[in-house]
């Protein structure tokens, strides 16, 4: 069953595969992350995913945050980009305003693919705990530490 679900994509054929748009959502002193364990490797990521054809990056990140966590966010502001020209991959990170949703809950394709070998759990984490976590990609964690933990933007 894991084999069938691991490649499930709701928008297969309409997604722009080389772009990932991720949201940095703060609620008070907490930041929204997705706790992952994949093939025994534990880490955290910011909710996000691929942009669809005809969709703006700002719209994609709001949609992805809601699809993965049931949290509603707004006003995405592009904070930084990472461009891997060698592999033709582009990551865009937006700071978004939290609007509603207290306890994040998994939904969408991540809920369908969620299993012991491919675990997803959206969670609010205190900002001062970020230093202790394995947040991927590392450049995103560094940006958070420099711009949000030390400066409290």
Backbone as a printed PyTorch tensor [residue, N CA C, xyz], in Angstrom:
tensor([[[  0.8250,  -1.1980,   0.0000],
         [  0.0000,   0.0000,   0.0000],
         [  0.8670,   1.2580,   0.0000]],

        [[  1.9540,   1.2630,   0.7890],
         [  2.8860,   2.3990,   0.8300],
         [  3.4060,   2.7060,  -0.5580]],

        [[  3.7380,   1.6790,  -1.3470],
         [  4.2640,   1.8950,  -2.6930],
         [  3.2660,   2.6550,  -3.5590]],

        [[  1.9920,   2.3220,  -3.4620],
         [  0.9750,   2.9800,  -4.2730],
         [  0.7690,   4.4280,  -3.8550]],

        [[  0.8280,   4.7140,  -2.5670],
         [  0.5110,   6.0460,  -2.0640],
         [  1.6990,   6.9980,  -2.1020]],

        [[  2.9160,   6.4960,  -2.0740],
         [  4.0740,   7.3780,  -1.9300],
         [  4.2200,   8.3720,  -3.0680]],

        [[  3.7050,   8.0430,  -4.2460],
         [  3.8290,   8.9320,  -5.3920],
         [  2.5410,   9.6850,  -5.7170]],

        [[  1.5260,   9.5870,  -4.8530],
         [  0.2470,  10.2310,  -5.1120],
         [  0.4000,  11.7520,  -5.1480]],

        [[ -0.1500,  12.3740,  -6.1910],
         [ -0.1570,  13.8320,  -6.3330],
         [ -1.5320,  14.2470,  -6.8460]],

        [[ -2.2080,  15.1120,  -6.0810],
         [ -3.5430,  15.5610,  -6.4740],
         [ -3.5220,  16.3320,  -7.7870]],

        [[ -2.4690,  17.0720,  -8.0330],
         [ -2.4180,  17.9540,  -9.2020],
         [ -1.4090,  17.4890, -10.2480]],

        [[ -1.1540,  16.1930, -10.2890],
         [ -0.2030,  15.6450, -11.2600],
         [ -0.5930,  16.0990, -12.6670]],

        [[  0.3730,  16.5530, -13.4180],
         [  0.1140,  17.0300, -14.7730],
         [ -0.1430,  18.5180, -14.8520]],

        [[ -0.4120,  19.1700, -13.7030],
         [ -0.6890,  20.6090, -13.6880],
         [  0.3000,  21.3660, -12.8160]],

        [[  1.2390,  20.6710, -12.2510],
         [  2.1720,  21.3090, -11.3210],
         [  3.4880,  21.6210, -12.0160]],

        [[  4.1170,  22.6680, -11.5330],
         [  5.4260,  23.0580, -12.0490],
         [  6.4450,  22.3960, -11.1330]],

        [[  7.0210,  21.3190, -11.6020],
         [  7.8340,  20.4160, -10.7790],
         [  9.0960,  21.0480, -10.2020]],

        [[  9.6550,  22.0260, -10.8650],
         [ 10.9490,  22.5510, -10.3910],
         [ 10.8070,  23.7620,  -9.4630]],

        [[  9.5940,  24.0790,  -9.0330],
         [  9.3820,  25.2030,  -8.1170],
         [  8.6800,  24.7400,  -6.8570]],

        [[  9.2270,  25.1090,  -5.7080],
         [  8.5680,  24.8510,  -4.4240],
         [  8.3490,  26.1970,  -3.7380]],

        [[  7.1270,  26.4440,  -3.2880],
         [  6.7590,  27.6770,  -2.5980],
         [  6.3670,  27.2950,  -1.1770]],

        [[  7.1070,  27.8330,  -0.1890],
         [  6.9030,  27.4540,   1.2060],
         [  6.5450,  28.6650,   2.0520]],

        [[  5.7490,  28.4230,   3.1000],
         [  5.2740,  29.4970,   3.9510],
         [  5.8710,  29.4670,   5.3420]],

        [[  6.2850,  30.6300,   5.7890],
         [  6.7590,  30.8330,   7.1560],
         [  5.6310,  31.5660,   7.8700]],

        [[  4.9380,  30.8380,   8.7350],
         [  3.7580,  31.3800,   9.4030],
         [  4.0390,  31.4580,  10.8940]],

        [[  3.8810,  32.6610,  11.4480],
         [  4.0440,  32.8660,  12.8860],
         [  2.6940,  33.1050,  13.5300]],

        [[  2.5400,  32.5390,  14.7170],
         [  1.3530,  32.7920,  15.5380],
         [  1.8780,  33.0900,  16.9340]],

        [[  1.9700,  34.3690,  17.2660],
         [  2.5810,  34.7630,  18.5370],
         [  4.0640,  34.4150,  18.5160]],

        [[  4.4900,  33.5680,  19.4240],
         [  5.9070,  33.1660,  19.4970],
         [  6.1350,  31.7860,  18.8930]],

        [[  5.1630,  31.2980,  18.1240],
         [  5.2750,  29.9670,  17.5210],
         [  5.3610,  30.0610,  16.0110]],

        [[  6.0440,  29.0720,  15.4320],
         [  6.1980,  28.9850,  13.9910],
         [  5.6100,  27.6560,  13.5250]],

        [[  4.9930,  27.6700,  12.3570],
         [  4.3450,  26.4810,  11.8100],
         [  5.3570,  25.6500,  11.0220]],

        [[  5.4920,  24.3880,  11.4120],
         [  6.3860,  23.4600,  10.7170],
         [  5.6620,  22.1430,  10.4790]],

        [[  6.2170,  21.3400,   9.5870],
         [  5.7230,  19.9860,   9.3720],
         [  6.8300,  19.0360,   9.8080]],

        [[  6.5280,  18.2430,  10.8360],
         [  7.4620,  17.2310,  11.3400],
         [  7.4040,  16.0440,  10.3850]],

        [[  8.5780,  15.6250,   9.9080],
         [  8.6550,  14.5380,   8.9330],
         [  9.5740,  13.4410,   9.4410]],

        [[  9.2020,  12.2300,   9.1600],
         [ 10.1010,  11.0850,   9.3030],
         [  9.9300,  10.2940,   8.0230]],

        [[ 10.9890,  10.2470,   7.2250],
         [ 10.9250,   9.5630,   5.9370],
         [ 12.0470,   8.5430,   5.8740]],

        [[ 11.6570,   7.2950,   5.7450],
         [ 12.6230,   6.1910,   5.7100],
         [ 13.5880,   6.2520,   6.8860]],

        [[ 13.0770,   6.5860,   8.0720],
         [ 13.8760,   6.6150,   9.2910],
         [ 14.6170,   7.9180,   9.5390]],

        [[ 14.5730,   8.8760,   8.6210],
         [ 15.2720,  10.1510,   8.7780],
         [ 14.2850,  11.1940,   9.2860]],

        [[ 14.5830,  11.8190,  10.4280],
         [ 13.6770,  12.7790,  11.0520],
         [ 14.1260,  14.2120,  10.7820]],

        [[ 13.1660,  15.0580,  10.3970],
         [ 13.4530,  16.4570,  10.1040],
         [ 12.1520,  17.2590,  10.1200]],

        [[ 12.2730,  18.5750,   9.9320],
         [ 11.1320,  19.4940,   9.8720],
         [ 11.2510,  20.3240,   8.6030]],

        [[ 10.1140,  20.6730,   8.0270],
         [ 10.0740,  21.5460,   6.8490],
         [  8.9730,  22.5790,   7.0450]],

        [[  9.0260,  23.6250,   6.2550],
         [  7.9530,  24.6080,   6.2270],
         [  6.8730,  24.1030,   5.2760]],

        [[  5.6080,  24.2900,   5.6230],
         [  4.5610,  23.8180,   4.7190],
         [  4.6740,  24.5150,   3.3720]],

        [[  4.4680,  23.7570,   2.3350],
         [  4.5670,  24.3170,   0.9980],
         [  4.5530,  23.2290,  -0.0460]],

        [[  4.6530,  23.6450,  -1.2800],
         [  4.6450,  22.6810,  -2.3690],
         [  4.7700,  23.3670,  -3.7010]],

        [[  4.3660,  22.6540,  -4.7210],
         [  4.5440,  23.1210,  -6.0820],
         [  3.4450,  24.0730,  -6.5320]],

        [[  3.8630,  25.0100,  -7.3440],
         [  2.9250,  25.9320,  -7.9810],
         [  2.2730,  25.2060,  -9.1480]],

        [[  1.0030,  25.5150,  -9.3860],
         [  0.2780,  24.9470, -10.5160],
         [  0.3530,  25.8860, -11.7110]],

        [[  0.1710,  25.3500, -12.8710],
         [  0.1630,  26.1710, -14.0870],
         [ -0.8880,  27.2660, -13.9540]],

        [[ -0.5310,  28.4940, -14.2900],
         [ -1.4490,  29.6230, -14.2270],
         [ -1.6350,  30.2130, -12.8400]],

        [[ -0.9420,  29.7020, -11.8520],
         [ -1.0870,  30.1550, -10.4710],
         [  0.1260,  31.0030, -10.0890]],

        [[ -0.1050,  32.0780,  -9.3450],
         [  0.9850,  32.9000,  -8.8320],
         [  1.6090,  32.2000,  -7.6320]],

        [[  2.8910,  32.4710,  -7.3900],
         [  3.5780,  31.8890,  -6.2490],
         [  2.9030,  32.2220,  -4.9360]],

        [[  2.4260,  33.4670,  -4.7980],
         [  1.7470,  33.8910,  -3.5740],
         [  0.4660,  33.0960,  -3.3300]],

        [[ -0.2380,  32.7880,  -4.4120],
         [ -1.4640,  31.9880,  -4.2820],
         [ -1.1290,  30.5280,  -3.9650]],

        [[ -0.0550,  30.0390,  -4.5640],
         [  0.3640,  28.6500,  -4.3320],
         [  0.7220,  28.4210,  -2.8720]],

        [[  1.4510,  29.3530,  -2.2750],
         [  1.8840,  29.1420,  -0.8880],
         [  0.6930,  29.1690,   0.0680]],

        [[ -0.2670,  30.0450,  -0.1520],
         [ -1.4630,  30.0980,   0.6990],
         [ -2.2540,  28.8000,   0.5580]],

        [[ -2.4120,  28.3380,  -0.6710],
         [ -3.1340,  27.0850,  -0.9170],
         [ -2.4070,  25.9070,  -0.2570]],

        [[ -1.0960,  25.8310,  -0.4300],
         [ -0.3220,  24.7140,   0.1120],
         [ -0.3550,  24.6840,   1.6410]],

        [[ -0.2420,  25.8520,   2.2670],
         [ -0.3080,  25.8990,   3.7360],
         [ -1.6270,  25.2980,   4.2040]],

        [[ -2.7270,  25.7080,   3.5710],
         [ -4.0380,  25.2020,   3.9610],
         [ -4.1960,  23.7210,   3.6280]],

        [[ -3.7090,  23.3080,   2.4620],
         [ -3.8270,  21.8980,   2.0690],
         [ -3.0810,  20.9790,   3.0370]],

        [[ -1.9370,  21.4230,   3.5380],
         [ -1.1170,  20.5660,   4.3940],
         [ -1.4620,  20.6660,   5.8720]],

        [[ -2.0360,  21.7910,   6.3110],
         [ -2.1770,  22.0080,   7.7560],
         [ -3.5750,  22.4410,   8.2030]],

        [[ -4.4370,  22.7980,   7.2810],
         [ -5.7510,  23.3800,   7.5530],
         [ -5.6480,  24.7420,   8.2470]],

        [[ -4.4640,  25.3310,   8.2570],
         [ -4.2660,  26.6920,   8.7780],
         [ -4.5290,  27.6680,   7.6350]],

        [[ -5.2130,  28.7530,   7.9380],
         [ -5.4590,  29.7880,   6.9330],
         [ -4.4740,  30.9210,   7.1720]],

        [[ -3.7520,  31.2570,   6.1170],
         [ -2.7630,  32.3340,   6.1610],
         [ -3.0680,  33.3180,   5.0400]],

        [[ -2.4760,  34.5140,   5.1330],
         [ -2.7010,  35.5330,   4.1120],
         [ -1.4530,  36.4030,   3.9850]],

        [[ -1.5280,  37.3570,   3.0670],
         [ -0.4940,  38.3810,   2.8590],
         [  0.9150,  37.8230,   2.7210]],

        [[  1.1330,  36.8650,   1.8030],
         [  2.4880,  36.3200,   1.6510],
         [  3.4510,  37.3720,   1.0980]],

        [[  4.5950,  37.4810,   1.7390],
         [  5.6650,  38.3960,   1.2950],
         [  6.9000,  37.5480,   1.0230]],

        [[  7.3900,  37.5960,  -0.2060],
         [  8.5740,  36.8220,  -0.5680],
         [  9.7660,  37.3480,   0.2180]],

        [[ 10.3930,  36.4810,   0.9950],
         [ 11.5150,  36.8760,   1.8360],
         [ 12.8550,  36.4510,   1.2430]],

        [[ 12.9090,  35.2650,   0.6720],
         [ 14.1440,  34.8210,   0.0450],
         [ 13.8700,  33.6900,  -0.9350]],

        [[ 14.8420,  33.4980,  -1.8150],
         [ 14.7620,  32.4550,  -2.8300],
         [ 16.0570,  31.6570,  -2.7940]],

        [[ 15.9520,  30.4200,  -3.1920],
         [ 17.1480,  29.6070,  -3.3870],
         [ 17.0510,  29.0230,  -4.7830]],

        [[ 18.0670,  29.2990,  -5.5880],
         [ 18.0550,  28.8220,  -6.9600],
         [ 19.2090,  27.8510,  -7.1700]],

        [[ 18.8670,  26.6450,  -7.5350],
         [ 19.8350,  25.5990,  -7.8360],
         [ 19.8350,  25.4320,  -9.3530]],

        [[ 20.6790,  26.2060, -10.0080],
         [ 20.7100,  26.1960, -11.4630],
         [ 21.2040,  24.8700, -12.0170]],

        [[ 22.0950,  24.2300, -11.3000],
         [ 22.6470,  22.9460, -11.7500],
         [ 21.5400,  21.9080, -11.9190]],

        [[ 20.6120,  21.8670, -10.9700],
         [ 19.5150,  20.8990, -11.0140],
         [ 18.1940,  21.5090, -11.4690]],

        [[ 18.2220,  22.7870, -11.8420],
         [ 17.0410,  23.5040, -12.3140],
         [ 15.8960,  23.4260, -11.3010]],

        [[ 16.2070,  23.7180, -10.0230],
         [ 15.1950,  23.7250,  -8.9610],
         [ 15.2180,  25.0750,  -8.2680]],

        [[ 14.0190,  25.5580,  -7.9080],
         [ 13.8840,  26.8780,  -7.3250],
         [ 12.9530,  26.8170,  -6.1160]],

        [[ 13.4200,  27.3240,  -4.9870],
         [ 12.6310,  27.3790,  -3.7570],
         [ 12.3490,  28.8340,  -3.4210]],

        [[ 11.0940,  29.1230,  -3.0800],
         [ 10.6650,  30.4650,  -2.7260],
         [ 10.0450,  30.4050,  -1.3350]],

        [[ 10.4810,  31.2930,  -0.4390],
         [  9.9940,  31.3060,   0.9430],
         [  9.3110,  32.6320,   1.2430]],

        [[  8.0900,  32.5340,   1.7420],
         [  7.2510,  33.6870,   2.0250],
         [  6.9360,  33.7450,   3.5150]],

        [[  6.9700,  34.9420,   4.0790],
         [  6.4250,  35.1330,   5.4160],
         [  4.9530,  35.4550,   5.2150]],

        [[  4.1020,  34.7230,   5.9230],
         [  2.6550,  34.8700,   5.7820],
         [  2.0310,  35.2210,   7.1240]],

        [[  0.9320,  35.9180,   7.0590],
         [  0.1910,  36.2990,   8.2530],
         [ -0.7590,  35.1620,   8.6340]],

        [[ -0.7230,  34.7470,   9.8920],
         [ -1.6690,  33.7510,  10.3810],
         [ -3.0360,  34.4080,  10.4880]],

        [[ -4.0650,  33.7360,   9.9720],
         [ -5.4260,  34.2490,  10.0100],
         [ -6.2810,  33.4250,  10.9670]],

        [[ -6.2950,  32.1110,  10.7630],
         [ -7.1010,  31.2550,  11.6370],
         [ -6.6220,  29.8130,  11.5880]],

        [[ -7.1140,  29.0620,  12.5570],
         [ -6.7380,  27.6650,  12.7010],
         [ -5.8310,  27.5390,  13.9090]],

        [[ -6.3060,  26.9060,  14.9360],
         [ -5.5250,  26.7850,  16.1720],
         [ -4.5800,  25.6000,  16.1280]],

        [[ -5.1380,  24.4290,  15.9810],
         [ -4.3440,  23.2000,  15.9870],
         [ -4.2080,  22.7140,  14.5490]],

        [[ -2.9960,  22.7310,  13.9890],
         [ -2.8550,  22.2750,  12.6030],
         [ -3.2110,  20.7970,  12.4690]],

        [[ -3.8650,  20.4800,  11.3670],
         [ -4.2880,  19.1020,  11.1010],
         [ -3.8950,  18.7440,   9.6780]],

        [[ -3.3850,  17.5700,   9.5250],
         [ -2.9540,  17.0870,   8.2290],
         [ -4.1500,  16.8360,   7.3180]],

        [[ -4.0060,  17.2310,   6.0530],
         [ -5.0150,  16.9130,   5.0530],
         [ -4.3370,  16.8720,   3.6900]],

        [[ -5.1030,  16.6560,   2.6510],
         [ -4.5620,  16.6450,   1.3010],
         [ -3.7310,  15.4100,   1.0170]],

        [[ -2.8710,  15.5330,   0.0090],
         [ -2.0850,  14.3750,  -0.4100],
         [ -1.1310,  13.8900,   0.6740]],

        [[ -0.6900,  14.7950,   1.5640],
         [  0.1650,  14.3650,   2.6700],
         [ -0.5880,  13.4310,   3.6150]],

        [[ -1.8540,  13.6980,   3.8410],
         [ -2.6580,  12.8140,   4.6980],
         [ -2.8150,  11.4480,   4.0390]],

        [[ -2.9970,  11.4470,   2.7400],
         [ -3.1530,  10.1960,   2.0010],
         [ -1.8540,   9.3840,   2.0410]],

        [[ -0.7150,  10.0690,   1.9170],
         [  0.5850,   9.3760,   1.8950],
         [  1.1380,   9.0920,   3.2840]],

        [[  0.5290,   9.6410,   4.3320],
         [  1.0490,   9.5160,   5.6930],
         [  1.0210,   8.0570,   6.1560]],

        [[  2.1890,   7.5570,   6.5750],
         [  2.3040,   6.2060,   7.1120],
         [  3.6090,   6.1360,   7.9160]],

        [[  3.9060,   4.9970,   8.4650],
         [  5.0970,   4.8490,   9.3100],
         [  6.3810,   5.2100,   8.5560]],

        [[  6.4800,   4.8370,   7.3010],
         [  7.6940,   5.0870,   6.5070],
         [  7.7410,   6.4980,   5.9270]],

        [[  6.6280,   7.2040,   5.9610],
         [  6.5250,   8.5310,   5.3470],
         [  5.5870,   9.3880,   6.2030]],

        [[  6.0820,   9.7710,   7.3820],
         [  5.2820,  10.4150,   8.4220],
         [  5.2430,  11.9280,   8.2470]],

        [[  4.0450,  12.5040,   8.3880],
         [  3.8240,  13.9480,   8.3470],
         [  3.0410,  14.3520,   9.5870]],

        [[  3.4430,  15.4500,  10.2330],
         [  2.6360,  16.0070,  11.3300],
         [  2.8460,  17.5130,  11.3920]],

        [[  1.8420,  18.2980,  11.0070],
         [  1.9750,  19.7580,  11.1370],
         [  1.8900,  20.1420,  12.6090]],

        [[  2.7260,  21.1050,  12.9960],
         [  2.8320,  21.4380,  14.4200],
         [  3.3110,  22.8800,  14.5910]],

        [[  2.8280,  23.5350,  15.6470],
         [  3.3650,  24.8400,  16.0570],
         [  4.5520,  24.5700,  16.9830]],

        [[  5.6610,  25.2400,  16.7380],
         [  6.8730,  25.0900,  17.5510],
         [  7.2610,  26.4680,  18.0720]],

        [[  7.6400,  26.5470,  19.3250],
         [  8.1430,  27.8150,  19.8800],
         [  9.3950,  28.2390,  19.1070]],

        [[  9.4730,  29.5090,  18.7440],
         [ 10.6160,  30.0230,  17.9840],
         [ 11.9510,  29.7380,  18.6670]],

        [[ 11.9900,  29.8070,  19.9980],
         [ 13.2620,  29.5860,  20.6830],
         [ 13.7080,  28.1250,  20.6450]],

        [[ 12.8920,  27.2240,  20.1200],
         [ 13.2510,  25.8060,  19.9770],
         [ 13.8390,  25.4950,  18.5980]],

        [[ 13.7720,  26.4560,  17.6820],
         [ 14.2280,  26.2360,  16.3110],
         [ 15.6840,  25.7870,  16.2550]],

        [[ 16.5250,  26.3330,  17.1130],
         [ 17.9450,  25.9740,  17.0900],
         [ 18.1680,  24.4870,  17.3340]],

        [[ 17.2600,  23.8370,  18.0540],
         [ 17.4040,  22.4260,  18.4160],
         [ 16.9290,  21.4660,  17.3280]],

        [[ 16.2330,  21.9670,  16.3220],
         [ 15.5810,  21.1050,  15.3430],
         [ 16.3820,  20.9430,  14.0610]],

        [[ 16.2120,  19.8110,  13.4300],
         [ 16.7860,  19.5580,  12.1130],
         [ 15.7880,  20.0650,  11.0760]],

        [[ 15.8930,  21.3510,  10.7510],
         [ 14.9990,  21.9740,   9.7790],
         [ 15.6860,  21.9600,   8.4270]],

        [[ 14.9540,  21.4690,   7.4290],
         [ 15.4730,  21.4050,   6.0660],
         [ 14.6320,  22.2860,   5.1550]],

        [[ 15.2690,  22.8700,   4.1710],
         [ 16.7030,  22.9050,   3.9240],
         [ 17.4080,  23.7920,   4.9540]],

        [[ 18.6900,  23.5470,   5.1200],
         [ 19.4570,  24.2530,   6.1460],
         [ 19.4720,  25.7720,   5.9350]],

        [[ 19.4730,  26.2110,   4.6650],
         [ 19.4920,  27.6620,   4.4230],
         [ 18.2170,  28.3230,   4.9330]],

        [[ 17.1110,  27.5990,   4.9270],
         [ 15.8620,  28.1650,   5.4570],
         [ 15.9460,  28.3130,   6.9710]],

        [[ 16.5200,  27.3180,   7.6350],
         [ 16.7030,  27.4120,   9.0890],
         [ 17.6190,  28.5830,   9.4270]],

        [[ 18.7070,  28.7320,   8.6740],
         [ 19.6400,  29.8420,   8.9180],
         [ 18.9280,  31.1830,   8.7650]],

        [[ 18.0730,  31.3060,   7.7540],
         [ 17.3480,  32.5540,   7.5550],
         [ 16.4430,  32.8350,   8.7500]],

        [[ 15.7380,  31.8180,   9.2230],
         [ 14.8540,  31.9680,  10.3890],
         [ 15.6640,  32.4110,  11.6020]],

        [[ 16.8000,  31.7640,  11.8350],
         [ 17.6240,  32.1180,  12.9930],
         [ 18.1270,  33.5550,  12.9000]],

        [[ 18.5580,  33.9810,  11.7330],
         [ 19.0960,  35.3300,  11.5550],
         [ 18.0160,  36.4080,  11.5830]],

        [[ 16.8540,  36.1120,  11.0500],
         [ 15.8490,  37.1530,  10.8440],
         [ 14.6450,  37.1010,  11.7720]],

        [[ 14.4050,  35.9870,  12.3870],
         [ 13.2000,  35.8870,  13.2160],
         [ 13.5250,  35.5580,  14.6750]],

        [[ 14.4730,  34.7070,  14.8980],
         [ 14.7830,  34.3260,  16.2750],
         [ 15.5800,  35.4360,  16.9610]],

        [[ 16.6210,  35.9440,  16.3080],
         [ 17.4460,  36.9670,  16.9340],
         [ 16.8340,  38.3600,  16.8600]],

        [[ 16.1310,  38.6530,  15.7630],
         [ 15.5760,  39.9970,  15.5710],
         [ 14.0950,  40.0780,  15.8960]],

        [[ 13.4330,  38.9210,  15.9400],
         [ 11.9780,  38.8660,  16.1560],
         [ 11.2410,  39.8080,  15.2150]],

        [[ 11.4260,  39.5520,  13.8930],
         [ 10.7720,  40.3630,  12.8500],
         [  9.2750,  40.2450,  12.9720]]])
